[in-house]
């Protein structure tokens, strides 16, 4: 393999890889809306998390929403533990696909 092919593959990897710092920033500030999941490619569960968040806030008027907010907080904390592994797995799969 010659150098232009290697450089092209490296550029493709760099363009598509996920950054763990950015993932944690998204998780910290927007994680209760599921945007960190959408960033990692888990679109369905990210949208579900956002809908659960919005519906739970609306239902706090009748106190049922606090259950949903508790679930969101627990889910958000569990995702903090799993997020680094998601980034590593994504980048490894990407490298194997490109390489």
CORUR-V502686 format. One record per residue. N is the residue number from 1. RES is the residue in one small letter. PHI is phi in whole degrees, 0 to 359 (none if undefined). Layout:
N,RES,PHI
N,RES,PHI
//
This chain:
1,x,none
2,x,268
3,x,298
4,x,298
5,x,292
6,x,295
7,x,297
8,x,295
9,x,293
10,x,296
11,x,293
12,x,295
13,x,295
14,x,298
15,x,288
16,x,254
17,x,288
18,x,260
19,x,256
20,x,294
21,x,294
22,x,297
23,x,299
24,x,287
25,x,295
26,x,297
27,x,300
28,x,293
29,x,272
30,x,233
31,x,294
32,x,291
33,x,266
34,x,79
35,x,292
36,x,293
37,x,291
38,x,295
39,x,301
40,x,275
41,x,99
42,x,268
43,x,295
44,x,300
45,x,291
46,x,293
47,x,293
48,x,299
49,x,297
50,x,295
51,x,296
52,x,298
53,x,298
54,x,295
55,x,295
56,x,296
57,x,298
58,x,294
59,x,274
60,x,295
61,x,301
62,x,255
63,x,68
64,x,289
65,x,297
66,x,294
67,x,294
68,x,298
69,x,294
70,x,295
71,x,297
72,x,300
73,x,297
74,x,295
75,x,300
76,x,298
77,x,290
78,x,296
79,x,297
80,x,299
81,x,286
82,x,276
83,x,299
84,x,298
85,x,295
86,x,298
87,x,295
88,x,298
89,x,297
90,x,299
91,x,292
92,x,292
93,x,297
94,x,297
95,x,297
96,x,293
97,x,291
98,x,284
99,x,289
//
